[in-house]
Amino acid sequence: MVKQQLMFTVEVPGSPEVAGEGKPRRHFLHADKPFVGCPPEASNLHENLLRGVKLSGDSPYLGSRPVTNGVPGPYVWQTYNEVLKRVKNLGSGFAHRDLGVDSAVGLFSINRPEWIIAEHACFLHSCITVPLYDTLGADAIEFIVNQSELGLVVATKDKAKILLDIKERLPTLKHLVIMDTPDEELIAKGKGLDVEVISIIDLEREGAEKPKEGTLPTKDTIATICYTSGTTGLPKGVMLSHENLLSFTAATRSLVDSNSVCNYNKDDCYISYLPLAHVFERIVQVCLTWAGARIGFYQGDTLKLLDDVAELKPTIFASVPRLYNRIYDKVLQGVKAKGGIGAMLFKKAFAAKKAYLASGHTNHMLWDNLVFSKVRARLGGRVRLMLTGAAPISADVMDFLRICFSAMVIEGYGQTETSGGASVTDGRDLSSGHIGGPAPHCEIKLIDVPEMGYTSKDEPHPRGEICIRGTNVFKGYYKNPEKTAETLDKDGWCHTGDVGRWDSQGRLQIIDRVKNIFKLAQGEYIAPEKIELVYQKHEIVAQSFVYGDSLQATLVAIIVPDEDVIKQWVISKGLPSKPLAELCQDQAVRKAVLKELEDYGRAEGLKGFENVKNIYLEPNQFTPESGLMTPTFKLKRHEAKKYYQKQIDEMYAAISS
């Protein structure tokens, strides 16, 4: 563990004083060095694949689980050499469809090997990939296809049907390449709409028979247009270059020697289930491909994810806080339900290892084998590196992961516009409650937000909107100069909309959101995400949506309870047991839960006006499929407000009555 006095970031030497903003800060080992961009031996993403091939040619690269009669079998692997051959053949097939430099190619499926193969085939010919995902809704898909003028989309059968159903509104679409086997009905439907429907295997075969060289990209070539799901309005197309997507690999490799990050290598194994349509998963896979590691894909059903993990036994696991919170809740619920000696032993082991964290250790010879091996087995038993991103994670959960899994746990912060990770925690730093500092591919500064009372001159900790500049920052929003100018200033700084502060060791903490705030009638500013994070730490709460009307003086919330917990909890309170839907409608249960959350909120430091004054219990979880969450499980506030407007009005009416 690093010494407590170590400063993790330093001000950029020679940076000028600018009114209304703090000086830029960089990683302490890279303050006076240029930003890293591309890693060794890879100036574009095709060369990144070639490096993986050089290291692991006949070793496994991409794995999947064939399902026979509903029963998944063991993982079946394609080697690096086999994948490269498929990439070249498919790339030639693309070229025979007149795809070349800057041609846009759509990718529309859940994570699977063909997604990766198709993307690399695009890179071989300097094409631009445009990921699609159906949780956006038909209108957004139509918008993306038409704005990027997609002529060819590589998709699974089910996704191809979605496109054919709206083909009359997609004038540029001419070819659908099917990752699984297309049926005659799909082929006929495409033919009737003047769309070629061809299997990926047939197109690869065609490319093998008629090889065609492509034009390789440079580091500045646009690699992908990654459309943000957003929380309001139409999605924006974030243009990311090859260097943008490679910069995180370069940043992590530059820190390996200092033990700031784990030395991932060709012996590592990773489970892929986070959406490839989003940049977090993409940059993780870029890192692993550069290192020649193996990547196994889940079956496609998150409910079966832990079964896939048990089969694959990954050494690296990446997730979002939503899943880590569920693991945390379930383990602690199990300990509580077990009671007796088992619970006492777990608590003793947990306390001992928490003290170990403070002294810089994640391993304990006795407790790891005696108590925590069963927890580690939930993720296959071999995980040594855990990554979390996309949303804030609580300090309690971070400590839990380090204690129970004895792994290096790295939290990253960033956006699509910063190619994912911009700030990362140092692997040697076992403290929690912060997101580390800028990685060596960027620098970060804070600019004043006077209307919220945050300034870069605040004592003892400077505060302000987080701005990021470096080789990871996007090139602009596709065909949208107005929105680009709002986010990317003339000096190359990306304005994130997040409010942060530097702590005493130069680490960044997220404390607020410029855009996701509202003012109550009495003039108090509210950051709903902060309050939701508090409530979701309570075992009763699976999900929450906190809302405040500017004409009202109080907050209300939609609470999705954890079904297993609330059923036991109501019994402990002397209330009758019922099915979840009926419990949620029971006024006595609602009042008891509200009182519980009020008490908990005060104990967790929420101010009086931050605690909700009425709640609605919702039995169904917020999901991307329901339109209430983005595919990376961020709440769509605008959509949630519209969806629950009736309940919101009723809660406020009850408060005022």
Secondary structure in CASP SS format (residue, H / E / C, confidence):
PFRMAT SS
TARGET T0000
AUTHOR 0000-0000-0000
METHOD secondary structure of the structure
MODEL  1
M C 1.00
V C 1.00
K C 1.00
Q C 1.00
Q C 1.00
L C 1.00
M C 1.00
F C 1.00
T E 1.00
V E 1.00
E E 1.00
V C 1.00
P C 1.00
G C 1.00
S C 1.00
P C 1.00
E C 1.00
V C 1.00
A C 1.00
G C 1.00
E E 1.00
G C 1.00
K C 1.00
P C 1.00
R E 1.00
R E 1.00
H E 1.00
F C 1.00
L C 1.00
H C 1.00
A C 1.00
D C 1.00
K C 1.00
P C 1.00
F C 1.00
V C 1.00
G C 1.00
C C 1.00
P C 1.00
P C 1.00
E C 1.00
A C 1.00
S C 1.00
N C 1.00
L H 1.00
H H 1.00
E H 1.00
N H 1.00
L H 1.00
L H 1.00
R H 1.00
G H 1.00
V H 1.00
K H 1.00
L H 1.00
S H 1.00
G C 1.00
D C 1.00
S C 1.00
P E 1.00
Y E 1.00
L E 1.00
G E 1.00
S E 1.00
R C 1.00
P C 1.00
V E 1.00
T E 1.00
N C 1.00
G C 1.00
V E 1.00
P E 1.00
G C 1.00
P C 1.00
Y C 1.00
V E 1.00
W E 1.00
Q E 1.00
T E 1.00
Y H 1.00
N H 1.00
E H 1.00
V H 1.00
L H 1.00
K H 1.00
R H 1.00
V H 1.00
K H 1.00
N H 1.00
L H 1.00
G H 1.00
S H 1.00
G H 1.00
F H 1.00
A H 1.00
H C 1.00
R C 1.00
D C 1.00
L C 1.00
G C 1.00
V C 1.00
D C 1.00
S C 1.00
A E 1.00
V E 1.00
G E 1.00
L E 1.00
F E 1.00
S C 1.00
I C 1.00
N C 1.00
R C 1.00
P H 1.00
E H 1.00
W H 1.00
I H 1.00
I H 1.00
A H 1.00
E H 1.00
H H 1.00
A H 1.00
C H 1.00
F H 1.00
L H 1.00
H C 1.00
S C 1.00
C C 1.00
I E 1.00
T E 1.00
V E 1.00
P E 1.00
L E 1.00
Y C 1.00
D H 1.00
T H 1.00
L H 1.00
G C 1.00
A H 1.00
D H 1.00
A H 1.00
I H 1.00
E H 1.00
F H 1.00
I H 1.00
V H 1.00
N H 1.00
Q H 1.00
S C 1.00
E C 1.00
L C 1.00
G C 1.00
L E 1.00
V E 1.00
V E 1.00
A E 1.00
T C 1.00
K H 1.00
D H 1.00
K H 1.00
A H 1.00
K H 1.00
I H 1.00
L H 1.00
L H 1.00
D H 1.00
I C 1.00
K H 1.00
E H 1.00
R H 1.00
L C 1.00
P C 1.00
T C 1.00
L C 1.00
K C 1.00
H E 1.00
L E 1.00
V E 1.00
I E 1.00
M C 1.00
D C 1.00
T C 1.00
P C 1.00
D C 1.00
E H 1.00
E H 1.00
L H 1.00
I H 1.00
A H 1.00
K H 1.00
G H 1.00
K H 1.00
G H 1.00
L C 1.00
D C 1.00
V C 1.00
E E 1.00
V E 1.00
I E 1.00
S E 1.00
I H 1.00
I H 1.00
D H 1.00
L H 1.00
E H 1.00
R H 1.00
E H 1.00
G H 1.00
A H 1.00
E H 1.00
K C 1.00
P C 1.00
K C 1.00
E C 1.00
G C 1.00
T C 1.00
L C 1.00
P C 1.00
T C 1.00
K C 1.00
D C 1.00
T C 1.00
I E 1.00
A E 1.00
T E 1.00
I E 1.00
C E 1.00
Y E 1.00
T C 1.00
S C 1.00
G C 1.00
T C 1.00
T C 1.00
G C 1.00
L C 1.00
P C 1.00
K C 1.00
G E 1.00
V E 1.00
M E 1.00
L E 1.00
S E 1.00
H H 1.00
E H 1.00
N H 1.00
L H 1.00
L H 1.00
S H 1.00
F H 1.00
T H 1.00
A H 1.00
A H 1.00
T H 1.00
R H 1.00
S C 1.00
L C 1.00
V H 1.00
D H 1.00
S H 1.00
N C 1.00
S C 1.00
V C 1.00
C C 1.00
N C 1.00
Y C 1.00
N C 1.00
K C 1.00
D C 1.00
D C 1.00
C E 1.00
Y E 1.00
I E 1.00
S E 1.00
Y C 1.00
L C 1.00
P C 1.00
L C 1.00
A C 1.00
H C 1.00
V H 1.00
F H 1.00
E H 1.00
R H 1.00
I H 1.00
V H 1.00
Q H 1.00
V H 1.00
C H 1.00
L H 1.00
T H 1.00
W H 1.00
A H 1.00
G C 1.00
A C 1.00
R E 1.00
I E 1.00
G E 1.00
F E 1.00
Y C 1.00
Q C 1.00
G C 1.00
D C 1.00
T H 1.00
L H 1.00
K H 1.00
L H 1.00
L H 1.00
D H 1.00
D H 1.00
V H 1.00
A H 1.00
E H 1.00
L H 1.00
K C 1.00
P C 1.00
T C 1.00
I E 1.00
F E 1.00
A E 1.00
S E 1.00
V C 1.00
P H 1.00
R H 1.00
L H 1.00
Y H 1.00
N H 1.00
R H 1.00
I H 1.00
Y H 1.00
D H 1.00
K H 1.00
V H 1.00
L H 1.00
Q H 1.00
G H 1.00
V H 1.00
K H 1.00
A H 1.00
K H 1.00
G C 1.00
G H 1.00
I H 1.00
G H 1.00
A H 1.00
M H 1.00
L H 1.00
F H 1.00
K H 1.00
K H 1.00
A H 1.00
F H 1.00
A H 1.00
A H 1.00
K H 1.00
K H 1.00
A H 1.00
Y H 1.00
L H 1.00
A H 1.00
S C 1.00
G C 1.00
H C 1.00
T C 1.00
N C 1.00
H C 1.00
M H 1.00
L H 1.00
W H 1.00
D H 1.00
N H 1.00
L H 1.00
V C 1.00
F C 1.00
S H 1.00
K H 1.00
V H 1.00
R H 1.00
A H 1.00
R C 1.00
L C 1.00
G C 1.00
G C 1.00
R C 1.00
V C 1.00
R C 1.00
L E 1.00
M E 1.00
L E 1.00
T E 1.00
G C 1.00
A C 1.00
A C 1.00
P C 1.00
I C 1.00
S C 1.00
A H 1.00
D H 1.00
V H 1.00
M H 1.00
D H 1.00
F H 1.00
L H 1.00
R H 1.00
I H 1.00
C H 1.00
F H 1.00
S C 1.00
A C 1.00
M E 1.00
V E 1.00
I E 1.00
E E 1.00
G E 1.00
Y E 1.00
G E 1.00
Q E 1.00
T H 1.00
E H 1.00
T H 1.00
S C 1.00
G E 1.00
G E 1.00
A E 1.00
S E 1.00
V E 1.00
T C 1.00
D C 1.00
G C 1.00
R C 1.00
D C 1.00
L C 1.00
S C 1.00
S C 1.00
G C 1.00
H C 1.00
I C 1.00
G C 1.00
G E 1.00
P E 1.00
A C 1.00
P C 1.00
H C 1.00
C E 1.00
E E 1.00
I E 1.00
K E 1.00
L E 1.00
I E 1.00
D C 1.00
V E 1.00
P H 1.00
E H 1.00
M H 1.00
G C 1.00
Y E 1.00
T C 1.00
S C 1.00
K C 1.00
D C 1.00
E C 1.00
P C 1.00
H C 1.00
P C 1.00
R E 1.00
G E 1.00
E E 1.00
I E 1.00
C E 1.00
I E 1.00
R E 1.00
G E 1.00
T C 1.00
N C 1.00
V C 1.00
F C 1.00
K C 1.00
G C 1.00
Y E 1.00
Y C 1.00
K C 1.00
N C 1.00
P H 1.00
E H 1.00
K H 1.00
T H 1.00
A H 1.00
E H 1.00
T H 1.00
L E 1.00
D C 1.00
K C 1.00
D C 1.00
G C 1.00
W C 1.00
C E 1.00
H E 1.00
T E 1.00
G E 1.00
D E 1.00
V E 1.00
G E 1.00
R E 1.00
W E 1.00
D C 1.00
S C 1.00
Q C 1.00
G C 1.00
R C 1.00
L E 1.00
Q E 1.00
I E 1.00
I E 1.00
D E 1.00
R E 1.00
V C 1.00
K C 1.00
N C 1.00
I C 1.00
F E 1.00
K E 1.00
L C 1.00
A C 1.00
Q C 1.00
G C 1.00
E C 1.00
Y E 1.00
I E 1.00
A C 1.00
P H 1.00
E H 1.00
K H 1.00
I H 1.00
E H 1.00
L H 1.00
V H 1.00
Y H 1.00
Q C 1.00
K C 1.00
H C 1.00
E C 1.00
I C 1.00
V E 1.00
A E 1.00
Q E 1.00
S E 1.00
F E 1.00
V E 1.00
Y E 1.00
G E 1.00
D C 1.00
S C 1.00
L C 1.00
Q C 1.00
A C 1.00
T C 1.00
L E 1.00
V E 1.00
A E 1.00
I E 1.00
I E 1.00
V E 1.00
P E 1.00
D C 1.00
E H 1.00
D H 1.00
V H 1.00
I H 1.00
K H 1.00
Q H 1.00
W H 1.00
V H 1.00
I H 1.00
S H 1.00
K C 1.00
G C 1.00
L C 1.00
P C 1.00
S C 1.00
K C 1.00
P C 1.00
L H 1.00
A H 1.00
E H 1.00
L H 1.00
C H 1.00
Q H 1.00
D C 1.00
Q H 1.00
A H 1.00
V H 1.00
R H 1.00
K H 1.00
A H 1.00
V H 1.00
L H 1.00
K H 1.00
E H 1.00
L H 1.00
E H 1.00
D H 1.00
Y H 1.00
G H 1.00
R H 1.00
A H 1.00
E C 1.00
G C 1.00
L C 1.00
K C 1.00
G H 1.00
F H 1.00
E H 1.00
N C 1.00
V E 1.00
K E 1.00
N E 1.00
I E 1.00
Y E 1.00
L E 1.00
E C 1.00
P C 1.00
N C 1.00
Q C 1.00
F C 1.00
T C 1.00
P C 1.00
E C 1.00
S C 1.00
G C 1.00
L C 1.00
M E 1.00
T C 1.00
P C 1.00
T C 1.00
F C 1.00
K C 1.00
L E 1.00
K C 1.00
R H 1.00
H H 1.00
E H 1.00
A H 1.00
K H 1.00
K H 1.00
Y H 1.00
Y C 1.00
Q H 1.00
K H 1.00
Q H 1.00
I H 1.00
D H 1.00
E H 1.00
M H 1.00
Y H 1.00
A H 1.00
A H 1.00
I H 1.00
S H 1.00
S C 1.00
END
